[in-house]
């Protein structure tokens, strides 16, 4: 995994050493290496996200499903709630940045973030939710 460590001093350099020893591509960054966290100078202007399929769902619809399940007879199992669309995180990033006027670009990086570790299919059954990500984003 590529990891950027902010700081090249006593602690930062040890963190980089440990990450590299564990097989990661880690580098330390500071003003001395051309990265200024206060101004953003030297930072990559790209957002890196994987293309693993996920189903974004609004918290309001999750809460409604939980409240509904709490008032019904016990299921003796799990209730699934499925989002109405499957969208990869890199596309969600593009949609979000465009909607908020953020000029950064999204780079598809299969090693980036939590969802990079997820393999396989997404949930397609269950109680269908109705709010699409773009609609939720516009309502905020």
NORZICOR-V638675 format. One record per residue. N is the residue number from 1. RES is the residue in one small letter. OMEGA is omega in whole degrees, -180 to 180 (NA if undefined). BURIAL is 1 if it has 24 or more other C-alpha atoms within 12 Angstrom, else 0. D_FIRST is the distance of its C-alpha to the first C-alpha in Angstrom with 2 decimals. Layout:
BEGIN
n: [N | N]
res: [RES | RES]
omega: [OMEGA | OMEGA]
burial: [BURIAL | BURIAL]
d_first: [D_FIRST | D_FIRST]
END
This chain:
BEGIN
n: [1 | 2 | 3 | 4 | 5 | 6 | 7 | 8 | 9 | 10 | 11 | 12 | 13 | 14 | 15 | 16 | 17 | 18 | 19 | 20 | 21 | 22 | 23 | 24 | 25 | 26 | 27 | 28 | 29 | 30 | 31 | 32 | 33 | 34 | 35 | 36 | 37 | 38 | 39 | 40 | 41 | 42 | 43 | 44 | 45 | 46 | 47 | 48 | 49 | 50 | 51 | 52 | 53 | 54 | 55 | 56 | 57 | 58 | 59 | 60 | 61 | 62 | 63 | 64 | 65 | 66 | 67 | 68 | 69 | 70 | 71 | 72 | 73 | 74 | 75 | 76 | 77 | 78 | 79 | 80 | 81 | 82 | 83 | 84 | 85 | 86 | 87 | 88 | 89 | 90 | 91 | 92 | 93 | 94 | 95 | 96 | 97 | 98 | 99 | 100 | 101 | 102 | 103 | 104 | 105 | 106 | 107 | 108 | 109 | 110 | 111 | 112 | 113 | 114 | 115 | 116 | 117 | 118 | 119 | 120 | 121 | 122 | 123 | 124 | 125 | 126 | 127 | 128 | 129 | 130 | 131 | 132 | 133 | 134 | 135 | 136 | 137 | 138 | 139 | 140]
res: [x | x | x | x | x | x | x | x | x | x | x | x | x | x | x | x | x | x | x | x | x | x | x | x | x | x | x | x | x | x | x | x | x | x | x | x | x | x | x | x | x | x | x | x | x | x | x | x | x | x | x | x | x | x | x | x | x | x | x | x | x | x | x | x | x | x | x | x | x | x | x | x | x | x | x | x | x | x | x | x | x | x | x | x | x | x | x | x | x | x | x | x | x | x | x | x | x | x | x | x | x | x | x | x | x | x | x | x | x | x | x | x | x | x | x | x | x | x | x | x | x | x | x | x | x | x | x | x | x | x | x | x | x | x | x | x | x | x | x | x]
omega: [175 | -178 | 175 | 180 | 179 | -178 | -179 | -179 | -176 | -177 | -177 | -180 | 178 | 177 | 179 | -180 | -179 | 180 | 179 | 179 | 179 | 176 | -179 | 175 | -175 | 176 | 177 | -179 | 177 | 177 | 180 | 179 | 177 | 180 | 178 | -178 | -180 | -178 | -176 | 180 | 178 | 179 | 176 | -179 | 180 | 173 | -177 | -179 | 178 | 179 | 178 | -180 | 175 | 178 | 178 | -179 | -178 | 179 | 179 | 180 | 175 | 179 | 179 | 180 | 179 | 180 | 178 | -180 | -178 | -177 | 180 | 176 | 179 | -179 | -174 | -178 | -178 | 173 | 179 | 176 | -176 | 176 | -179 | -179 | 175 | -177 | 178 | -179 | 180 | 177 | 175 | 177 | 179 | 180 | -177 | -180 | 179 | -177 | -178 | 178 | 179 | -174 | -180 | 178 | 177 | 177 | 177 | -178 | -175 | 179 | -174 | 168 | -177 | -175 | 176 | -178 | -176 | 178 | 174 | -175 | 177 | 179 | -180 | 180 | 176 | 179 | -177 | 171 | -175 | -175 | 176 | -176 | -180 | 179 | 178 | -178 | 180 | -178 | -177 | NA]
burial: [0 | 0 | 1 | 1 | 1 | 1 | 1 | 0 | 0 | 0 | 0 | 0 | 0 | 0 | 1 | 1 | 0 | 0 | 0 | 0 | 0 | 0 | 0 | 0 | 0 | 1 | 1 | 1 | 1 | 0 | 0 | 0 | 0 | 0 | 0 | 0 | 0 | 0 | 0 | 0 | 0 | 0 | 0 | 0 | 0 | 0 | 1 | 1 | 1 | 1 | 1 | 1 | 1 | 1 | 1 | 1 | 1 | 1 | 0 | 0 | 1 | 0 | 0 | 0 | 1 | 0 | 0 | 0 | 0 | 0 | 0 | 0 | 0 | 0 | 0 | 0 | 0 | 0 | 0 | 0 | 1 | 1 | 1 | 1 | 1 | 1 | 1 | 1 | 1 | 1 | 1 | 1 | 1 | 1 | 1 | 1 | 0 | 0 | 0 | 0 | 0 | 0 | 0 | 0 | 0 | 1 | 0 | 0 | 1 | 0 | 0 | 1 | 0 | 0 | 0 | 0 | 0 | 0 | 0 | 0 | 0 | 0 | 0 | 0 | 0 | 0 | 0 | 0 | 1 | 1 | 1 | 1 | 1 | 1 | 0 | 0 | 0 | 0 | 0 | 0]
d_first: [0.00 | 3.80 | 6.25 | 9.94 | 12.41 | 15.89 | 18.31 | 18.94 | 21.81 | 22.46 | 19.91 | 17.14 | 17.35 | 17.22 | 14.13 | 12.35 | 14.09 | 13.07 | 9.30 | 9.82 | 12.27 | 10.04 | 8.05 | 5.11 | 5.98 | 7.95 | 11.29 | 14.30 | 16.45 | 20.11 | 23.39 | 23.74 | 20.73 | 22.04 | 20.36 | 22.98 | 21.98 | 25.65 | 26.24 | 22.83 | 23.51 | 20.61 | 18.14 | 16.64 | 19.02 | 16.72 | 15.34 | 12.14 | 12.61 | 12.23 | 15.55 | 15.85 | 19.55 | 20.56 | 24.02 | 24.45 | 27.62 | 29.71 | 30.28 | 34.01 | 33.90 | 31.99 | 34.64 | 37.41 | 36.22 | 35.99 | 39.44 | 40.88 | 39.64 | 41.01 | 44.48 | 44.75 | 45.72 | 43.03 | 40.91 | 40.24 | 36.73 | 33.95 | 34.45 | 31.84 | 31.57 | 30.18 | 29.32 | 31.46 | 28.60 | 25.19 | 22.93 | 19.24 | 17.37 | 17.12 | 20.91 | 21.51 | 19.90 | 22.25 | 25.18 | 24.64 | 24.22 | 27.28 | 29.32 | 28.77 | 29.38 | 25.99 | 25.65 | 21.90 | 20.36 | 17.70 | 15.10 | 13.91 | 10.14 | 9.52 | 5.86 | 7.43 | 9.42 | 11.43 | 12.93 | 9.98 | 10.72 | 14.36 | 16.10 | 19.78 | 22.56 | 23.42 | 26.59 | 29.53 | 32.53 | 33.92 | 35.65 | 34.87 | 33.88 | 35.37 | 33.46 | 31.17 | 28.32 | 30.15 | 33.31 | 31.72 | 30.16 | 33.59 | 35.33 | 33.51]
END
